[in-house]
């Protein structure tokens, strides 16, 4: 180690809750790499031009992008990877000698934790709650790896949901994609027919004194009459690892998948793009699980 660290980070809004710094700094320290990962809290999209000027001027080595900027940052980048161009969402930026390249590791990060259920999902309907950048990545991953019979998007903002559907259909010709208002009474009946139900919203994120998202864009199903043992519930929220969404699904015998595994899966791909090194996944998982247990204990004592 030289003592001069290359800076990495996470760009988003209200992100003090994020465990990405712990994940990447644990990996870098374990491998003896001169990298330091921090948070870039950006209050408004209006600040993005200045933020990107600063990233270039300071020589930031790379950064992740999260809510609500995964789509908004594209105009400020020099290049997009094929994956990012396909989904029109960026979660990873690499600074290559002053050229900022946008990539998307959410697509494969989403796939890895549920790849063992591929045959169970193939040909069946899938439900996704949410319409943001991670939803775009989830749809691309499902289309590429699982060949579902249909994808149903549940949103509160129908205009935004329909814009997302139309954009995806225009780009990929995936026709079995429908948008529904999440409060519709008919939603429960439709959900029961879906093999995989995904929460791609911030709903369920542990609220701490550091702040968390409090403006969800839809309502997710907690009703007991939705779930059966044949369902798979996949929550992209990782803090806490066991959300109300997953608890309700598990209570009724459904298979559950925590967002912690997606956090690690997409993170290890970003880490490789920035550093050229493989993330020590077992070391990172242990550190994250320890921190999540501490946060759960703190939250329970309040």
N, C-alpha and C positions, 0 to 999 in steps of 0.2 A: 504494500500500500504506500502511496506517495504522500498522503495527507491532503492532497488537493482533490476534492470530491466533485464528481460530475453530478449535476442536479437533475432529478426526476421529480414527478409530482402528479397530483390529481387536480384537474380543472372541473369545477362545478359550483353549485350554489347550495348553501347550508350543508356542508360536507364534513363538519367537525366530528361527526359520528363515525367516519370511515375508518376501516381497519387496513386499508391499502398501504398506508405508511408502515405499519407494523409488518405486513406481509413482505414488502419489498426490502425494507431495511434489515429484517431478519435474514433474508436470503443473501443480500450483499455482504453483511457482516460475517455470516457463516462461510462464505466463499472467499473472504478477504478482498472484496472489490471496492474500489473507490467511488461509490455511488451513495447519494443520499436522497431519499424520497420524502417530499413534503406536500402540503396542501396549497392550492391556489383557489381561494374562495372568491368567486366573481359574482357581484351582486346583481348585475344587469347585463343583458345582451349588448347594450350600448357601450359597455366597457371592453368588449372583445377586440376591437381594432387596436386599442392601446395595449391590451394584454399580449396580443400576438407580436406587436412591435417589440415589446419587452422580452418575450421569449427568444426572439431572434437576436436582439442586442446583447442579452445576457448569455447566450449560448446554451440555453437549457437543453440537456441531452435528449429529453423526451418526456412525454406525459400522457396520462390517461385522461379521458373525458367522460363525465357522467351527467346525470340529470341537472339541468334541462338543456344541455348544450351539444348533445351528440350529433344532432342534425345542423345546428346553427354554426358550428365551427368550420364547416366544409368550405365556405366562401373564402376563408382566410388561409387555406392551405395551398401549397404549391402542386402537390400531386396526391392522388388517391390510389390505393391498392385496388386490384380487381374486386376483392371482397367488399371493401368500403364503397366503391362505386356502385356495385350491384344493389346494396341495401340502402345507400344514401344515408349512412350513419357511421360515425367514427367514435371509437372508444380508445384508440391508441395513436399517438403521434410520435414519429421518429424524426429527430433533427439530423439530417445527413449532410454535413458540411454546409449548413445554412439553408438547406432545402427541407421544408417541413412536409413530411409524407404522412397522410392519414391512412390508418389501417383499422380493421375490425376483428378483434380476437374474441368477441362475444359469440360469434357464429359457432366456432368449434368449442368454445368454452361452455356454451349452452348444451351442446351435443354430448360431451364426454360423460357427465354424470348420469345420463339416461340411455346411453348407447346399448346397455344390456337389455333394454325393453323394446328394442327396435322391432322385433317380430310381433310383439303385442300391440304396438301402435300402428304398424303398417296397414293401410286400408281403412282405418277407423277415424272417426271424427275427433278433433282436438279443439279445446277451448282455451283462449288466451284473454286474460283481463288486463287491459292497458293498451295504449296506442303510441308509446314513445319509441326512442331509438332502440332499446333492447327488444321491443316487440318486433321491430323490423329484422333484427338479427335472429330472433327465435323463429320467425316465419321462414327465413332463408334456410336455417338449419333443418327445420322440419321438412321443407320441400326437398332439400338435397339428400338428407339421410333417411327419412322415415316414410315418405310417400303416403301421407295421411289421406283418408277419403275426403275430408273437408276440414277447413280451419274456420272456426267461429270466433270473431273478435267481439268482446263485450266492453263497451265504452259508455261514458256519460255524455261525451261531446260527439254527437253523431256526425257533425260536419268534419271534424278532425279524423274520425274513424273512416269515413267514406273517402276522404282525401288520401289517407294511407292505403286503403284498399285499391283505389283507382291507380295510384302510383305503382303499387306492387304489380298489379295486373298488366300495366303498361310496360313494365320493365321485364317481367318474367313470364307473362302469359299464364300465371297460375290462376285458374278460373274458380276453383272451389274455395273461395274466400268470401265470407259473408260478415257483415257488421250488424250488431244488435245493441240496442239500448240496455244497459245492465240492469235497470230497474224494472224491465218488462216482466209481468207475471209468467209469461211463456218461457222465460229464461231457464227456470228450474227444470222444466220438462226437457229442454234442449240439452242442458248440462248433463242430465242423467244418461244421455246417449253418447257422450264424449268419453273416450277411453282415457285421455290425458287432459287434466285441467291445470292451467299455469297461471300463477299470479306474477305478472310483469309490471306491477305497480309498487310504490313504496309502502303501501298499506301493510301494517304489521311491524314496521321498523321500530325497534325499541326507542322510546322517547326518553332522552336523558337531559341533563342540564345543558348539554352541548348543543341540543337542538336536533330536530329531525323533520322530515317532510310532513306537512300537515294539510296538504291540499291534494288529496287523491283524485285521479281522473275517472274512477269508477268504483263500484261496490263489488267486493268479492264474496263468494258464497260461503257462509258459515252455517247455513241451514242443515240440520241433520238429515233431512230427507233427500239431499243431493247425493250423498256418498254411499257407495257399495264396495265390497271387497274387490271388485273388478277394476275400480278406478285407480289411476296414478295421479297423485297431487304433487306438483313441482312448484315450490315457492322460490322466486329469485331473490327474496329478502334473506340476508344471512345473519342479521342481528335483531332478534335472537334466532338461533338455529331452529328452534321449535316455535313457530308462529301460531297464532290462533287458527289460521287457515290449515296448517299441517296438523295441529292437535285435533281439530274437528274431523279431518279426513281419517287420521289414524284411529280415532275412537270408533269409527264405523268399518274398520278393517281394510281401508284403502292403503296402497303402497305410497310412501311419502319420500320425497327427495328434497333435501335442504339446499338453500342457495349458497351455503358455505362452499360446497364443492364446485359450483360454477365460478365463484369468486376466485378460487385457487386455480381452476382450469384456464380461465381467461388471463389471470395474472401471470401464470408461468409462461404463457405465449408472449405477452408483452415484455416480460423480463428478458426472454431470449432475444427478442427483436432489438432491445436497447443494449444489452450487455454481451450478447453472443454466448452466454453461459446458460446451462440448464438450472432451473430453480430447484433447490433441495426441498421437494414437496413435503416429505415427511416432517422435516424440521419446521417448516412454515406452518403446516397443519397443527402441529403440537402447540406452537406459539399462539395461533389464532384461537384454538379451543380453550387454552388457558385464559386468554384475555376475555373471551366471551363468557366464560364461567365467572370471572371477576365482575364483569358488568352486570350479569344476571343477579349476582349476590348484592351488589350495590343497589340495583333497582328494587330488589325485594326488601331492602332495609329502609327505603324511603317512606 
